[in-house]
Amino acid sequence: MIPGGGQPNMQQLLQQAQKMQQDLARAQEELANTEVDGQAGGGLVRATVTGAGELRALKIDPKAVDPEDTETLADLIVAAVHAANENAQTLQQQKLGPLAQGLGGSGIPGLPF
């Protein structure tokens, strides 16, 4: 048995894990500050969400407003928010995907991610 033989590897793993955690936190902060849009009805309704999926803005063109047909407007709003959230998920995959992969088999061995 080599004295202290396992210690440098454990220290290196801990440093690597800490760096990955910092990178992940930085990416999550970036997502929270990045806004993406989604639209419906040919742009009559536009939703803006953060990369983390928080609704920040909703713009409705007056042409989309028909007091006799509020159901269509509601559908357009839901579709615009859905499209914005899909764009946010794409952004999340771009920002967090490489970090999540680093936590798996090619990253730090022994971690259950």
N, CA and C atoms as an extended XYZ file, in Angstrom:
339
Properties=species:S:1:pos:R:3:atomname:S:1:resname:S:1:resid:I:1 pbc="F F F"
N         0.833       -1.177        0.000 N   MET     1
C         0.000        0.000        0.000 CA  MET     1
C         0.874        1.235        0.000 C   MET     1
N         0.572        2.162       -0.889 N   ILE     2
C         1.360        3.395       -1.006 CA  ILE     2
C         0.745        4.449       -0.084 C   ILE     2
N         1.561        5.012        0.816 N   PRO     3
C         1.031        6.011        1.748 CA  PRO     3
C         0.491        7.225        0.986 C   PRO     3
N        -0.741        7.602        1.314 N   GLY     4
C        -1.334        8.791        0.696 CA  GLY     4
C        -1.616        8.634       -0.781 C   GLY     4
N        -1.569        7.409       -1.288 N   GLY     5
C        -1.729        7.189       -2.719 CA  GLY     5
C        -3.059        7.658       -3.270 C   GLY     5
N        -4.130        7.594       -2.488 N   GLY     6
C        -5.443        7.990       -2.982 CA  GLY     6
C        -5.744        9.470       -2.799 C   GLY     6
N        -5.015       10.146       -1.966 N   GLN     7
C        -5.315       11.535       -1.643 CA  GLN     7
C        -5.209       12.500       -2.828 C   GLN     7
N        -4.155       12.497       -3.621 N   PRO     8
C        -4.075       13.462       -4.727 CA  PRO     8
C        -5.253       13.299       -5.692 C   PRO     8
N        -5.667       12.063       -5.961 N   ASN     9
C        -6.786       11.850       -6.863 CA  ASN     9
C        -8.073       12.409       -6.278 C   ASN     9
N        -8.291       12.198       -4.985 N   MET    10
C        -9.498       12.702       -4.342 CA  MET    10
C        -9.488       14.229       -4.365 C   MET    10
N        -8.353       14.835       -4.077 N   GLN    11
C        -8.240       16.296       -4.093 CA  GLN    11
C        -8.517       16.829       -5.496 C   GLN    11
N        -7.977       16.154       -6.491 N   GLN    12
C        -8.190       16.566       -7.878 CA  GLN    12
C        -9.673       16.440       -8.250 C   GLN    12
N       -10.306       15.368       -7.812 N   LEU    13
C       -11.728       15.178       -8.082 CA  LEU    13
C       -12.566       16.263       -7.409 C   LEU    13
N       -12.230       16.598       -6.187 N   LEU    14
C       -12.958       17.644       -5.482 CA  LEU    14
C       -12.790       18.996       -6.167 C   LEU    14
N       -11.580       19.297       -6.627 N   GLN    15
C       -11.347       20.559       -7.339 CA  GLN    15
C       -12.131       20.582       -8.650 C   GLN    15
N       -12.139       19.463       -9.350 N   GLN    16
C       -12.869       19.370      -10.607 CA  GLN    16
C       -14.373       19.538      -10.361 C   GLN    16
N       -14.877       18.914       -9.313 N   ALA    17
C       -16.296       19.028       -8.978 CA  ALA    17
C       -16.647       20.467       -8.604 C   ALA    17
N       -15.776       21.126       -7.858 N   GLN    18
C       -16.017       22.510       -7.460 CA  GLN    18
C       -16.039       23.423       -8.688 C   GLN    18
N       -15.122       23.206       -9.618 N   LYS    19
C       -15.084       24.019      -10.840 CA  LYS    19
C       -16.356       23.802      -11.657 C   LYS    19
N       -16.803       22.556      -11.765 N   MET    20
C       -18.017       22.261      -12.518 CA  MET    20
C       -19.220       22.909      -11.854 C   MET    20
N       -19.247       22.903      -10.524 N   GLN    21
C       -20.348       23.531       -9.792 CA  GLN    21
C       -20.351       25.040      -10.049 C   GLN    21
N       -19.182       25.657      -10.061 N   GLN    22
C       -19.081       27.090      -10.344 CA  GLN    22
C       -19.519       27.383      -11.780 C   GLN    22
N       -19.103       26.547      -12.731 N   ASP    23
C       -19.500       26.725      -14.127 CA  ASP    23
C       -21.007       26.590      -14.283 C   ASP    23
N       -21.591       25.629      -13.581 N   LEU    24
C       -23.035       25.409      -13.633 CA  LEU    24
C       -23.771       26.617      -13.049 C   LEU    24
N       -23.316       27.118      -11.923 N   ALA    25
C       -23.946       28.286      -11.295 CA  ALA    25
C       -23.854       29.500      -12.213 C   ALA    25
N       -22.715       29.670      -12.870 N   ARG    26
C       -22.524       30.791      -13.795 CA  ARG    26
C       -23.474       30.653      -14.984 C   ARG    26
N       -23.608       29.450      -15.512 N   ALA    27
C       -24.499       29.210      -16.647 CA  ALA    27
C       -25.954       29.450      -16.253 C   ALA    27
N       -26.343       29.018      -15.037 N   GLN    28
C       -27.712       29.228      -14.569 CA  GLN    28
C       -28.002       30.720      -14.397 C   GLN    28
N       -27.030       31.468      -13.907 N   GLU    29
C       -27.204       32.913      -13.752 CA  GLU    29
C       -27.355       33.579      -15.123 C   GLU    29
N       -26.541       33.120      -16.076 N   GLU    30
C       -26.644       33.633      -17.438 CA  GLU    30
C       -28.032       33.369      -18.010 C   GLU    30
N       -28.552       32.166      -17.790 N   LEU    31
C       -29.890       31.820      -18.274 CA  LEU    31
C       -30.946       32.722      -17.645 C   LEU    31
N       -30.816       32.999      -16.366 N   ALA    32
C       -31.800       33.825      -15.670 CA  ALA    32
C       -31.805       35.251      -16.206 C   ALA    32
N       -30.684       35.691      -16.765 N   ASN    33
C       -30.570       37.057      -17.272 CA  ASN    33
C       -30.775       37.163      -18.780 C   ASN    33
N       -30.906       36.048      -19.462 N   THR    34
C       -31.074       36.055      -20.910 CA  THR    34
C       -32.554       35.922      -21.237 C   THR    34
N       -33.039       36.761      -22.148 N   GLU    35
C       -34.439       36.707      -22.532 CA  GLU    35
C       -34.582       36.125      -23.931 C   GLU    35
N       -35.611       35.305      -24.117 N   VAL    36
C       -35.934       34.736      -25.422 CA  VAL    36
C       -37.415       34.977      -25.690 C   VAL    36
N       -37.758       35.042      -26.970 N   ASP    37
C       -39.130       35.336      -27.367 CA  ASP    37
C       -39.798       34.139      -28.006 C   ASP    37
N       -41.105       34.171      -27.979 N   GLY    38
C       -41.934       33.227      -28.702 CA  GLY    38
C       -43.124       34.011      -29.233 C   GLY    38
N       -43.688       33.565      -30.333 N   GLN    39
C       -44.813       34.299      -30.896 CA  GLN    39
C       -45.876       33.352      -31.411 C   GLN    39
N       -47.056       33.902      -31.617 N   ALA    40
C       -48.164       33.134      -32.165 CA  ALA    40
C       -49.019       34.082      -32.997 C   ALA    40
N       -49.837       33.492      -33.866 N   GLY    41
C       -50.720       34.305      -34.694 CA  GLY    41
C       -49.965       35.218      -35.634 C   GLY    41
N       -48.849       34.727      -36.162 N   GLY    42
C       -48.061       35.558      -37.076 CA  GLY    42
C       -47.487       36.788      -36.408 C   GLY    42
N       -47.224       36.704      -35.123 N   GLY    43
C       -46.633       37.828      -34.401 CA  GLY    43
C       -47.659       38.698      -33.690 C   GLY    43
N       -48.942       38.334      -33.743 N   LEU    44
C       -49.959       39.122      -33.050 CA  LEU    44
C       -49.774       39.072      -31.533 C   LEU    44
N       -49.255       37.950      -31.047 N   VAL    45
C       -48.968       37.815      -29.620 CA  VAL    45
C       -47.510       37.376      -29.485 C   VAL    45
N       -46.774       38.110      -28.648 N   ARG    46
C       -45.366       37.793      -28.397 CA  ARG    46
C       -45.140       37.671      -26.900 C   ARG    46
N       -44.459       36.598      -26.521 N   ALA    47
C       -44.118       36.372      -25.118 CA  ALA    47
C       -42.606       36.389      -24.978 C   ALA    47
N       -42.141       36.974      -23.898 N   THR    48
C       -40.713       36.997      -23.594 CA  THR    48
C       -40.518       36.286      -22.263 C   THR    48
N       -39.632       35.293      -22.259 N   VAL    49
C       -39.296       34.575      -21.033 CA  VAL    49
C       -37.783       34.603      -20.857 C   VAL    49
N       -37.359       34.360      -19.625 N   THR    50
C       -35.923       34.222      -19.390 CA  THR    50
C       -35.501       32.831      -19.836 C   THR    50
N       -34.210       32.631      -19.951 N   GLY    51
C       -33.684       31.313      -20.274 CA  GLY    51
C       -34.049       30.284      -19.225 C   GLY    51
N       -34.442       30.745      -18.039 N   ALA    52
C       -34.875       29.850      -16.971 CA  ALA    52
C       -36.382       29.599      -17.020 C   ALA    52
N       -37.083       30.228      -17.977 N   GLY    53
C       -38.506       29.979      -18.163 CA  GLY    53
C       -39.440       30.940      -17.443 C   GLY    53
N       -38.929       32.033      -16.887 N   GLU    54
C       -39.771       33.007      -16.186 CA  GLU    54
C       -40.371       33.985      -17.198 C   GLU    54
N       -41.694       34.121      -17.200 N   LEU    55
C       -42.373       35.044      -18.104 CA  LEU    55
C       -42.037       36.471      -17.707 C   LEU    55
N       -41.498       37.236      -18.652 N   ARG    56
C       -41.100       38.613      -18.368 CA  ARG    56
C       -41.990       39.638      -19.058 C   ARG    56
N       -42.490       39.321      -20.253 N   ALA    57
C       -43.295       40.290      -20.987 CA  ALA    57
C       -44.271       39.567      -21.899 C   ALA    57
N       -45.372       40.242      -22.160 N   LEU    58
C       -46.384       39.721      -23.066 CA  LEU    58
C       -46.907       40.906      -23.862 C   LEU    58
N       -46.776       40.842      -25.193 N   LYS    59
C       -47.245       41.922      -26.052 CA  LYS    59
C       -48.363       41.387      -26.935 C   LYS    59
N       -49.459       42.123      -26.944 N   ILE    60
C       -50.619       41.714      -27.727 CA  ILE    60
C       -50.956       42.831      -28.704 C   ILE    60
N       -50.918       42.516      -29.984 N   ASP    61
C       -51.285       43.467      -31.018 CA  ASP    61
C       -52.792       43.731      -30.891 C   ASP    61
N       -53.214       44.983      -30.968 N   PRO    62
C       -54.648       45.287      -30.863 CA  PRO    62
C       -55.510       44.510      -31.866 C   PRO    62
N       -54.939       44.126      -32.999 N   LYS    63
C       -55.697       43.357      -33.989 CA  LYS    63
C       -56.083       41.978      -33.465 C   LYS    63
N       -55.381       41.519      -32.439 N   ALA    64
C       -55.673       40.193      -31.877 CA  ALA    64
C       -56.829       40.242      -30.885 C   ALA    64
N       -57.233       41.453      -30.510 N   VAL    65
C       -58.259       41.601      -29.482 CA  VAL    65
C       -59.637       41.728      -30.131 C   VAL    65
N       -60.462       40.712      -29.922 N   ASP    66
C       -61.848       40.706      -30.379 CA  ASP    66
C       -62.702       40.383      -29.159 C   ASP    66
N       -63.438       41.380      -28.632 N   PRO    67
C       -64.227       41.138      -27.425 CA  PRO    67
C       -65.217       39.990      -27.566 C   PRO    67
N       -65.587       39.672      -28.805 N   GLU    68
C       -66.534       38.582      -29.039 CA  GLU    68
C       -65.846       37.212      -29.065 C   GLU    68
N       -64.507       37.220      -29.123 N   ASP    69
C       -63.772       35.951      -29.256 CA  ASP    69
C       -62.524       35.974      -28.381 C   ASP    69
N       -62.724       35.948      -27.087 N   THR    70
C       -61.572       35.961      -26.179 CA  THR    70
C       -60.866       34.607      -26.134 C   THR    70
N       -61.562       33.546      -26.551 N   GLU    71
C       -60.927       32.223      -26.541 CA  GLU    71
C       -59.748       32.161      -27.503 C   GLU    71
N       -59.894       32.751      -28.679 N   THR    72
C       -58.794       32.749      -29.648 CA  THR    72
C       -57.606       33.514      -29.089 C   THR    72
N       -57.868       34.653      -28.474 N   LEU    73
C       -56.787       35.429      -27.867 CA  LEU    73
C       -56.090       34.611      -26.781 C   LEU    73
N       -56.868       33.943      -25.953 N   ALA    74
C       -56.276       33.104      -24.902 CA  ALA    74
C       -55.411       32.007      -25.520 C   ALA    74
N       -55.894       31.390      -26.596 N   ASP    75
C       -55.122       30.347      -27.279 CA  ASP    75
C       -53.815       30.912      -27.831 C   ASP    75
N       -53.872       32.116      -28.400 N   LEU    76
C       -52.662       32.744      -28.936 CA  LEU    76
C       -51.661       33.041      -27.829 C   LEU    76
N       -52.150       33.476      -26.679 N   ILE    77
C       -51.262       33.764      -25.549 CA  ILE    77
C       -50.580       32.481      -25.079 C   ILE    77
N       -51.373       31.431      -24.918 N   VAL    78
C       -50.809       30.147      -24.487 CA  VAL    78
C       -49.771       29.662      -25.500 C   VAL    78
N       -50.077       29.785      -26.781 N   ALA    79
C       -49.145       29.326      -27.821 CA  ALA    79
C       -47.865       30.150      -27.815 C   ALA    79
N       -47.978       31.463      -27.631 N   ALA    80
C       -46.787       32.317      -27.606 CA  ALA    80
C       -45.905       31.992      -26.403 C   ALA    80
N       -46.524       31.795      -25.232 N   VAL    81
C       -45.754       31.447      -24.037 CA  VAL    81
C       -45.106       30.072      -24.210 C   VAL    81
N       -45.850       29.147      -24.798 N   HIS    82
C       -45.302       27.814      -25.060 CA  HIS    82
C       -44.096       27.904      -25.996 C   HIS    82
N       -44.218       28.683      -27.064 N   ALA    83
C       -43.099       28.840      -28.007 CA  ALA    83
C       -41.895       29.477      -27.316 C   ALA    83
N       -42.133       30.471      -26.479 N   ALA    84
C       -41.033       31.111      -25.761 CA  ALA    84
C       -40.355       30.120      -24.819 C   ALA    84
N       -41.157       29.294      -24.135 N   ASN    85
C       -40.583       28.294      -23.231 CA  ASN    85
C       -39.788       27.235      -23.992 C   ASN    85
N       -40.247       26.858      -25.179 N   GLU    86
C       -39.468       25.923      -26.000 CA  GLU    86
C       -38.119       26.539      -26.363 C   GLU    86
N       -38.119       27.830      -26.700 N   ASN    87
C       -36.860       28.508      -27.014 CA  ASN    87
C       -35.974       28.586      -25.772 C   ASN    87
N       -36.574       28.769      -24.609 N   ALA    88
C       -35.802       28.795      -23.361 CA  ALA    88
C       -35.183       27.426      -23.088 C   ALA    88
N       -35.936       26.346      -23.357 N   GLN    89
C       -35.398       24.998      -23.158 CA  GLN    89
C       -34.237       24.724      -24.098 C   GLN    89
N       -34.356       25.198      -25.329 N   THR    90
C       -33.243       25.046      -26.281 CA  THR    90
C       -32.011       25.769      -25.753 C   THR    90
N       -32.217       26.978      -25.250 N   LEU    91
C       -31.111       27.751      -24.687 CA  LEU    91
C       -30.510       27.034      -23.484 C   LEU    91
N       -31.368       26.454      -22.630 N   GLN    92
C       -30.874       25.701      -21.468 CA  GLN    92
C       -30.002       24.533      -21.909 C   GLN    92
N       -30.442       23.820      -22.939 N   GLN    93
C       -29.665       22.683      -23.426 CA  GLN    93
C       -28.315       23.143      -23.970 C   GLN    93
N       -28.307       24.288      -24.635 N   GLN    94
C       -27.050       24.806      -25.173 CA  GLN    94
C       -26.099       25.210      -24.061 C   GLN    94
N       -26.636       25.852      -23.017 N   LYS    95
C       -25.796       26.349      -21.927 CA  LYS    95
C       -25.441       25.271      -20.910 C   LYS    95
N       -26.423       24.435      -20.558 N   LEU    96
C       -26.217       23.471      -19.484 CA  LEU    96
C       -25.854       22.079      -19.988 C   LEU    96
N       -26.184       21.778      -21.229 N   GLY    97
C       -25.925       20.445      -21.776 CA  GLY    97
C       -24.487       19.992      -21.613 C   GLY    97
N       -23.528       20.812      -22.060 N   PRO    98
C       -22.124       20.387      -21.905 CA  PRO    98
C       -21.725       20.200      -20.443 C   PRO    98
N       -22.293       21.018      -19.549 N   LEU    99
C       -21.956       20.883      -18.126 CA  LEU    99
C       -22.558       19.604      -17.557 C   LEU    99
N       -23.796       19.303      -17.944 N   ALA   100
C       -24.448       18.088      -17.456 CA  ALA   100
C       -23.725       16.849      -17.970 C   ALA   100
N       -23.260       16.904      -19.215 N   GLN   101
C       -22.515       15.771      -19.766 CA  GLN   101
C       -21.205       15.586      -19.007 C   GLN   101
N       -20.621       16.691      -18.574 N   GLY   102
C       -19.377       16.612      -17.815 CA  GLY   102
C       -19.566       15.933      -16.473 C   GLY   102
N       -20.792       15.939      -15.964 N   LEU   103
C       -21.056       15.281      -14.681 CA  LEU   103
C       -21.278       13.782      -14.850 C   LEU   103
N       -21.453       13.336      -16.085 N   GLY   104
C       -21.728       11.923      -16.337 CA  GLY   104
C       -20.452       11.114      -16.472 C   GLY   104
N       -20.531       10.074      -17.278 N   GLY   105
C       -19.426        9.136      -17.429 CA  GLY   105
C       -18.115        9.751      -17.874 C   GLY   105
N       -18.169       10.789      -18.688 N   SER   106
C       -16.922       11.372      -19.176 CA  SER   106
C       -16.388       12.431      -18.224 C   SER   106
N       -17.145       12.734      -17.172 N   GLY   107
C       -16.727       13.779      -16.235 CA  GLY   107
C       -16.040       13.172      -15.030 C   GLY   107
N       -16.653       13.319      -13.902 N   ILE   108
C       -16.067       12.864      -12.657 CA  ILE   108
C       -16.565       11.450      -12.373 C   ILE   108
N       -15.660       10.494      -12.364 N   PRO   109
C       -16.076        9.117      -12.108 CA  PRO   109
C       -16.638        8.970      -10.701 C   PRO   109
N       -17.637        8.116      -10.586 N   GLY   110
C       -18.179        7.835       -9.268 CA  GLY   110
C       -19.328        8.723       -8.856 C   GLY   110
N       -19.595        9.829       -9.588 N   LEU   111
C       -20.724       10.659       -9.243 CA  LEU   111
C       -21.962       10.160       -9.971 C   LEU   111
N       -23.089       10.101       -9.297 N   PRO   112
C       -24.290        9.489       -9.869 CA  PRO   112
C       -25.092       10.416      -10.770 C   PRO   112
N       -24.499       11.192      -11.620 N   PHE   113
C       -25.234       12.110      -12.492 CA  PHE   113
C       -25.292       11.574      -13.896 C   PHE   113
